[in-house]
Amino acid sequence: MIYLGYSTAEKQQIVADYCAVHAIKQTVVIAPDRFPLSVAGADQVRYADVIMYVTFYRLLQAIERDTLIVLHECLRTQNRYDLAYNCIRNYLNRTAHCLVFQTLPQIDERDDFMVLFDWVTQSRWKREHFSADLIRAEARVHVREWPLALTRLDVPTSDATRLKYDAERARLFDGLGAKDPHTLPRNLYLLGGRDKAAYIAARKPAGGQLALFAAAPPARYVARNQRLNLDCVTTYDDVEPGGAPYTAIELPHRFIDWCDFVSYTGQAATEVLVADLKADQWYFERAVKWQERIHETYTSLRP
């Protein structure tokens, strides 16, 4: 069975109920370091270790027909034939008991969901693309939809920033050659940082009086790195769950990093600073389209 968007407490209860109903004698939890799932008495296996010989052969010997394998936030790459996924398939061939927990249904495209589908169907349709009819016929999918939402906060840029942007764009374009074309937006996206820092400073309450903005200023911001040297800014690697919501100074380039941000913080709705530079517009529009694809998958998975 596949469970999307469930809370930690709900996942733990689902595992306990499953073990009781199916007389499970051993539980193996496979999860990335950042997304542990505490289950009493379970053999905890790091996702990064599933490809290690010592882990691979140990689990092949240990997993039996009455073993439950719990895969927690293990959708880590869009490559359906990734080595880690192939190792997990070998583990799943030893037992029919598998629970898959994931926050979002995909990393980018809806075909990503088929990785989860492969796990609960022992890869009988591993060459098939996403098909709602096939999924409904062959797997039980329980969905708690996350109301993903991105709100743009427009940030004006100075003449100096725009001149620097044009010069850097020309320099990067001239040296691009056969390099990844995403080199341009990845680098250009950072050039509006100084203007965004000024915007953040202007949003803070001054002299004990609330700043005159439509919404109260957020307490926390998240960025790709700490180049702005602001106390209220942290990186995507260092965000924490709970507390005031983060406002994104810039979006990560890889969609898996944004999925991790949403899954780890529990923050479905995010305000995003968008400078009036083409790279900023490109990243925000790209993220909005990603969000739309997620909601389309949710719609396809509804009963």
Secondary structure, DSSP 8 states (H G I E B T S, - for coil): -EEES--HHHHHHHHHHHHHHHT--EEEEEE-TTS----TT-EEEEGGGTTSHHHHHHHHHH--TTEEEEEES----S-TT-HHHHHHHHHHTT-SEEEEEESSS-SSSGGGHHHHHHHHTTTTTTT----HHHHHHH--EEE-----EEEEEEE---HHHHHHHHHHHHHHHHTTTTS-TTHHHHHHGGGGHHHHHHHHHHHS-BTTB--SSSS---SEEEESSSTT--TTEEETTS--SSSS-EEESS--SSHHHHHHHHHHH---EEEEEEESSHHHHHHHHHHHHHHHHHHHHHHHH--
